[in-house]
Amino acid sequence: MKEHFFQCPYCCETISMLLDSSQLEQEYIEDCEVCCNPIQIKAKFENLEIVIFKANSLEQ
């Protein structure tokens, strides 16, 4: 598991999320721990490192 810090696309607070580096490509929805809005998460790993990470609002 890797902890990744990023800004919420709604409230702009810095939040963290644990990502499973054994899953090479991931896409799911997670609620912001500050404002509770749903965030669409996309992540891609290569050699156990994050190479792509996107956190978007569902309004986009």
C-alpha positions in Angstrom: 0.0 0.0 0.0 1.2 3.5 -0.8 -0.1 6.7 0.8 -0.7 9.4 -1.7 -1.5 13.1 -0.9 -3.6 15.3 -3.2 -6.0 18.2 -3.3 -9.8 17.6 -3.3 -11.2 19.0 -6.5 -14.2 20.4 -4.5 -12.8 21.9 -1.3 -9.1 22.1 -2.3 -8.0 20.6 1.1 -5.0 18.3 1.0 -6.1 14.7 1.8 -4.5 11.4 1.6 -5.5 8.0 0.3 -4.0 4.5 0.6 -3.5 3.0 -2.9 -2.8 -0.7 -3.5 0.3 -0.8 -5.7 -0.4 -4.5 -6.6 -3.3 -3.3 -8.8 -1.5 -1.8 -11.8 -4.6 0.3 -13.0 -7.3 1.5 -10.7 -10.5 3.6 -11.2 -13.0 4.1 -8.5 -15.0 6.7 -6.5 -14.0 7.8 -3.0 -15.6 10.5 -0.8 -13.5 13.4 0.4 -12.7 13.0 4.1 -13.2 16.7 4.6 -16.2 17.8 2.5 -17.7 14.3 1.7 -18.1 15.0 -2.0 -17.4 12.1 -4.4 -14.1 12.1 -6.1 -13.3 10.0 -9.2 -9.9 8.4 -8.7 -7.7 7.1 -11.5 -4.3 5.7 -10.7 -1.7 3.7 -12.7 1.4 2.0 -11.2 4.7 0.8 -12.9 7.3 -0.9 -10.8 5.3 -0.3 -7.7 5.4 3.5 -8.2 2.6 5.8 -9.1 3.0 7.1 -12.7 -0.5 8.5 -13.2 -2.9 9.9 -10.6 -6.0 11.9 -11.3 -8.6 13.1 -8.8 -11.6 14.7 -10.5 -15.0 15.9 -9.4 -18.0 14.0 -10.9 -19.3 17.2 -12.3 -16.6 17.2 -15.1 
